[in-house]
């Protein structure tokens, strides 16, 4: 049995703990949190060791892997302690407050060839994976331009807690939510050349509630993204990506992929083809919060067992973090382009 420990047992910690404990060949061996209330709650769920100090837990339990779901400012130091002990880890996104904070962590992980994952789970949603498959096939031909949005109705008054404290979260909607979209764009389109961005604080005093950016990729593709956690009528987080290409166009959301081709290519028909999420669904061992989380956790466990890698690892998250840094820098200069 692979022993997995969880650091941080808020919403995401409990989600990952439940999934890990249900996967074949995996045993939830311990949990840790600084909150006495959460620890008392956790003790009533399962008869397993509970700690209020993660270093003590790592040293005493010696897990084969760890899941870290703590506030952002704790990510790098906690991940660093796992690296020192050669413990593979899954870290909830984002990686860090800034990319510079993670410089040494990335280098040490590469030196030790340690298996890691950062929780950009949208790659594991059926429709976004299908869109990646279509673009990789070459059916669309050369990609010309795109536009992308990520919206949710979350914040319409000043927020409370660490997520709304810039020193602990790193920022607002860009680092807190738009990183999911940025990760998808990197996955789809490759390395970024430059970014021009603007942000607006409205409900928050020190954090951005709205952000808009224009991105140029090294491939020559360019387009814009728009993000907000203060848009009405979006009860759930909604992502939409539209791609215009030389042989057609593609739209992908969390529920649907719409493909139009001027001519048949790579096994895809001329004209319109729709791929609906239920038709793309493949079963999972357990569904807690969405099957994408199970697929993500299972991919991490498989990589740990084989001492392999996943695409959504710390190195990938480090590239996402560089783009976040560039968005904030450009916005501070009224949209001046920032080269990466």
C-alpha positions as CSV (number, residue, x, y, z in Angstrom):
1,X,0.0,0.0,0.0
2,X,1.2,3.5,-0.8
3,X,0.9,5.7,2.2
4,X,-0.3,9.3,1.5
5,X,-0.5,12.1,4.0
6,X,-2.5,15.3,3.6
7,X,-1.4,18.7,4.9
8,X,-4.3,21.1,5.3
9,X,-7.9,19.7,5.7
10,X,-10.1,22.5,4.5
11,X,-12.4,21.9,1.5
12,X,-9.6,20.8,-0.9
13,X,-7.8,18.8,1.7
14,X,-10.8,16.8,2.6
15,X,-11.6,16.3,-1.1
16,X,-8.1,14.9,-1.9
17,X,-8.1,12.8,1.4
18,X,-11.4,11.2,0.3
19,X,-10.2,10.4,-3.2
20,X,-6.8,9.1,-2.1
21,X,-8.4,6.8,0.5
22,X,-10.6,5.3,-2.2
23,X,-7.9,4.6,-4.8
24,X,-6.7,1.1,-5.1
25,X,-3.3,0.5,-3.5
26,X,-3.4,3.8,-1.6
27,X,-3.8,4.3,2.2
28,X,-4.5,7.7,3.8
29,X,-2.0,7.4,6.6
30,X,-2.2,10.8,8.4
31,X,-3.7,14.3,8.2
32,X,-2.4,17.6,9.5
33,X,-3.9,21.1,10.1
34,X,-3.3,24.1,12.4
35,X,-7.0,24.5,13.1
36,X,-8.2,22.8,16.3
37,X,-11.7,22.9,15.0
38,X,-10.8,21.0,11.8
39,X,-8.7,18.5,13.6
40,X,-11.5,17.7,16.1
41,X,-13.8,17.3,13.1
42,X,-11.3,15.1,11.3
43,X,-10.8,12.8,14.3
44,X,-14.5,11.9,14.1
45,X,-14.3,10.9,10.4
46,X,-11.7,8.1,10.5
47,X,-9.4,6.4,12.9
48,X,-6.1,7.7,11.7
49,X,-3.2,9.8,13.1
50,X,-4.0,13.5,13.3
51,X,-1.2,16.1,13.7
52,X,-1.0,19.9,14.2
53,X,2.6,20.1,12.9
54,X,3.4,18.9,9.4
55,X,7.1,18.3,10.0
56,X,6.4,16.0,12.9
57,X,3.9,14.1,10.7
58,X,6.3,13.8,7.8
59,X,9.1,12.5,10.0
60,X,7.0,10.1,12.1
61,X,4.7,8.7,9.4
62,X,7.3,8.7,6.6
63,X,4.6,8.9,3.8
64,X,5.3,7.7,0.3
65,X,3.6,10.9,-1.0
66,X,2.0,14.0,0.4
67,X,-0.8,16.3,-0.6
68,X,-0.5,20.0,0.3
69,X,-3.7,22.1,0.4
70,X,-2.7,25.1,2.5
71,X,-2.7,28.9,1.8
72,X,-0.5,30.0,-1.0
73,X,2.2,31.6,1.2
74,X,2.9,28.2,2.8
75,X,3.3,26.3,-0.5
76,X,7.0,26.8,-1.1
77,X,8.3,26.2,2.4
78,X,6.1,23.1,2.9
79,X,6.9,21.7,-0.6
80,X,10.6,22.4,0.2
81,X,10.4,20.2,3.4
82,X,8.9,17.4,1.2
83,X,11.8,17.8,-1.2
84,X,14.4,17.5,1.6
85,X,12.8,14.2,2.6
86,X,12.5,13.0,-1.1
87,X,8.7,12.8,-0.7
88,X,6.7,13.2,-3.9
89,X,3.9,15.8,-3.5
90,X,0.7,17.1,-5.1
91,X,0.4,20.8,-4.3
92,X,-2.9,22.7,-4.8
93,X,-2.5,25.6,-7.2
94,X,-1.0,28.2,-7.5
95,X,2.6,27.3,-7.0
96,X,3.7,30.4,-5.1
97,X,3.2,34.1,-4.4
98,X,5.7,34.9,-7.2
99,X,7.8,32.8,-9.5
100,X,11.0,34.1,-7.8
101,X,9.8,32.6,-4.5
102,X,10.0,29.1,-6.2
103,X,13.3,29.4,-8.0
104,X,15.3,27.3,-5.6
105,X,12.4,24.8,-5.1
106,X,12.3,24.1,-8.9
107,X,16.0,23.7,-9.1
108,X,16.1,21.2,-6.2
109,X,13.2,19.2,-7.6
110,X,15.0,18.9,-10.9
111,X,18.2,17.9,-9.2
112,X,16.5,15.1,-7.3
113,X,14.2,14.1,-10.2
114,X,11.3,14.1,-7.8
115,X,7.7,13.4,-9.0
116,X,5.4,16.4,-8.4
117,X,2.0,17.8,-9.4
118,X,0.3,21.1,-9.1
119,X,-3.5,21.1,-9.0
120,X,-4.5,22.5,-12.4
121,X,-7.3,19.9,-12.7
122,X,-9.0,21.5,-15.8
123,X,-6.6,19.4,-17.9
124,X,-8.5,16.4,-16.7
125,X,-12.0,17.7,-17.7
126,X,-13.2,15.7,-20.7
127,X,-14.0,18.6,-23.0
128,X,-10.7,20.5,-22.4
129,X,-8.8,17.3,-23.0
130,X,-10.7,16.7,-26.3
131,X,-9.9,20.2,-27.4
132,X,-6.2,19.5,-26.8
133,X,-6.5,16.3,-28.8
134,X,-8.1,18.2,-31.8
135,X,-5.5,21.0,-31.8
136,X,-2.6,18.6,-31.5
137,X,-4.0,16.6,-34.4
138,X,-3.4,19.5,-36.8
139,X,-7.0,19.3,-38.2
140,X,-7.4,23.1,-37.6
141,X,-4.2,23.9,-39.5
142,X,-2.3,26.9,-38.3
143,X,-3.8,28.7,-35.3
144,X,-4.3,32.4,-35.9
145,X,-6.0,34.0,-32.9
146,X,-8.0,33.2,-29.8
147,X,-10.1,34.7,-27.0
148,X,-10.8,33.2,-23.6
149,X,-12.8,34.0,-20.5
150,X,-13.0,32.7,-17.0
151,X,-15.9,34.1,-14.9
152,X,-17.6,33.3,-11.6
153,X,-20.1,35.1,-9.3
154,X,-18.1,35.1,-6.1
155,X,-17.2,38.5,-4.8
156,X,-19.6,41.5,-4.6
157,X,-18.3,42.9,-1.3
158,X,-15.0,43.0,0.5
159,X,-13.7,39.4,1.0
160,X,-12.6,38.0,4.3
161,X,-9.8,35.4,5.0
162,X,-6.3,34.7,3.6
163,X,-7.5,34.6,-0.1
164,X,-8.2,38.3,0.1
165,X,-4.9,39.2,1.9
166,X,-2.3,40.0,-0.8
167,X,0.6,39.0,1.4
168,X,-0.9,35.5,1.9
169,X,-2.6,34.9,-1.5
170,X,-0.3,36.8,-3.9
171,X,-3.1,38.7,-5.5
172,X,-6.8,38.5,-6.6
173,X,-8.6,36.9,-9.5
174,X,-5.5,36.4,-11.7
175,X,-3.5,34.3,-9.3
176,X,-6.6,32.9,-7.5
177,X,-8.7,31.7,-10.5
178,X,-7.3,32.9,-13.9
179,X,-4.3,30.6,-13.4
180,X,-6.6,27.7,-14.4
181,X,-7.2,29.4,-17.7
182,X,-3.6,30.4,-18.1
183,X,-2.5,26.8,-17.5
184,X,-4.9,25.7,-20.3
185,X,-3.6,28.3,-22.7
186,X,0.0,27.2,-22.0
187,X,-1.0,23.6,-22.5
188,X,-2.7,24.4,-25.8
189,X,-0.4,27.0,-27.3
190,X,3.1,26.6,-25.9
191,X,5.5,29.3,-24.7
192,X,4.5,32.9,-24.3
193,X,6.4,35.7,-26.0
194,X,4.8,38.8,-24.3
195,X,1.8,40.0,-22.3
196,X,0.0,43.3,-22.0
197,X,-2.5,43.5,-19.2
198,X,-4.9,45.7,-17.2
199,X,-6.6,45.1,-13.9
200,X,-9.3,46.8,-11.9
201,X,-10.0,46.8,-8.1
202,X,-13.6,47.4,-7.4
203,X,-15.0,45.3,-4.5
204,X,-11.5,44.7,-3.1
205,X,-9.1,47.4,-1.8
206,X,-5.8,45.7,-2.6
207,X,-6.7,42.9,-4.9
208,X,-7.9,42.9,-8.6
209,X,-11.5,41.8,-9.2
210,X,-11.2,42.1,-13.0
211,X,-8.3,41.4,-15.3
212,X,-7.8,41.6,-19.1
213,X,-4.7,40.7,-21.0
214,X,-3.4,40.4,-24.6
215,X,-0.9,37.5,-25.1
216,X,1.5,36.8,-27.9
217,X,2.8,33.2,-28.2
218,X,6.2,32.3,-29.7
219,X,4.3,30.3,-32.4
220,X,2.9,33.6,-33.7
221,X,-0.6,33.0,-32.3
222,X,-2.0,35.9,-30.3
223,X,-5.3,36.7,-28.5
224,X,-6.9,38.0,-25.3
225,X,-8.2,36.7,-22.0
226,X,-10.7,38.2,-19.6
227,X,-11.2,37.2,-16.0
228,X,-13.3,38.2,-13.1
229,X,-14.7,36.7,-9.9
230,X,-17.3,39.5,-9.7
231,X,-19.4,38.8,-12.8
232,X,-23.1,38.3,-12.2
233,X,-25.0,35.2,-13.4
234,X,-22.1,32.7,-13.2
235,X,-23.0,30.5,-10.2
236,X,-20.2,28.1,-11.1
237,X,-16.7,28.8,-12.5
238,X,-17.1,29.0,-16.3
239,X,-14.3,28.9,-18.8
240,X,-14.7,29.5,-22.6
241,X,-12.0,29.4,-25.2
242,X,-12.5,30.3,-28.8
243,X,-9.8,29.5,-31.4
244,X,-9.8,30.8,-35.0
245,X,-7.5,28.8,-37.4
246,X,-6.8,28.5,-41.1
247,X,-9.0,25.4,-41.6
248,X,-11.8,26.3,-39.2
249,X,-12.6,27.2,-35.6
250,X,-13.1,25.6,-32.2
251,X,-15.0,26.6,-29.1
252,X,-14.5,24.7,-25.8
253,X,-16.2,25.0,-22.5
254,X,-16.5,22.7,-19.5
255,X,-19.6,21.2,-21.1
256,X,-19.0,21.2,-24.9
257,X,-16.5,21.2,-27.7
258,X,-17.8,22.8,-31.0
259,X,-15.6,22.2,-34.0
260,X,-16.0,23.6,-37.5
261,X,-13.7,22.6,-40.4
262,X,-13.7,24.1,-43.9
263,X,-12.6,20.7,-45.1
264,X,-12.2,17.2,-43.7
265,X,-8.9,16.7,-41.9
266,X,-7.2,14.1,-39.6
267,X,-10.4,12.0,-39.2
268,X,-12.7,15.0,-38.4
269,X,-15.6,15.8,-40.8
270,X,-16.1,18.9,-42.8
271,X,-18.6,21.3,-41.2
272,X,-19.8,21.2,-37.7
273,X,-19.1,18.5,-35.1
274,X,-20.1,18.7,-31.5
275,X,-18.6,16.8,-28.6
276,X,-20.7,16.8,-25.4
277,X,-19.3,16.2,-22.0
278,X,-21.6,13.2,-21.2
279,X,-20.6,11.5,-24.5
280,X,-16.9,11.9,-23.6
281,X,-17.2,10.7,-20.0
282,X,-15.2,7.8,-18.8
283,X,-16.0,6.4,-15.3
284,X,-13.8,7.0,-12.3
285,X,-13.3,5.0,-9.0
286,X,-14.9,7.7,-6.9
287,X,-16.4,11.1,-7.7
288,X,-15.8,13.8,-5.0
289,X,-16.3,17.3,-6.4
290,X,-16.0,16.1,-10.0
291,X,-14.3,13.2,-11.9
292,X,-11.4,15.5,-12.9
293,X,-10.1,15.4,-9.4
294,X,-10.0,11.6,-9.3
295,X,-8.3,11.5,-12.7
296,X,-5.7,14.1,-11.4
297,X,-5.0,12.2,-8.2
298,X,-4.8,8.9,-10.0
299,X,-2.3,10.3,-12.5
300,X,-0.2,11.6,-9.6
301,X,-0.2,8.2,-7.8
302,X,0.6,6.3,-11.1
303,X,3.5,8.7,-11.7
304,X,4.8,8.2,-8.1
305,X,4.6,4.4,-8.5
306,X,6.6,4.5,-11.8
307,X,8.9,7.4,-10.6
308,X,7.7,9.2,-13.7
309,X,6.4,12.7,-14.4
310,X,3.1,14.4,-15.2
311,X,2.7,17.4,-17.5
312,X,1.1,19.5,-14.8
313,X,4.1,19.4,-12.5
314,X,6.0,22.1,-10.5
315,X,8.0,23.1,-13.6
316,X,4.8,23.7,-15.6
317,X,3.3,25.6,-12.6
318,X,6.5,27.7,-12.5
319,X,5.8,28.8,-16.1
320,X,2.2,29.7,-15.2
321,X,3.6,31.7,-12.3
322,X,5.9,33.7,-14.6
323,X,2.9,34.7,-16.7
324,X,1.0,35.8,-13.5
325,X,4.1,37.9,-12.6
326,X,4.1,39.5,-16.1
327,X,0.3,40.3,-15.9
328,X,0.8,42.1,-12.6
329,X,3.9,43.9,-13.8
330,X,2.2,45.0,-17.1
331,X,-0.9,46.2,-15.2
332,X,1.2,48.3,-12.9
333,X,2.6,50.0,-16.0
334,X,-0.8,50.7,-17.5
335,X,-0.6,47.8,-20.0
336,X,3.0,48.2,-21.1
337,X,4.0,44.9,-22.8
338,X,6.2,42.6,-20.8
339,X,8.4,40.1,-22.5
340,X,9.0,36.7,-21.0
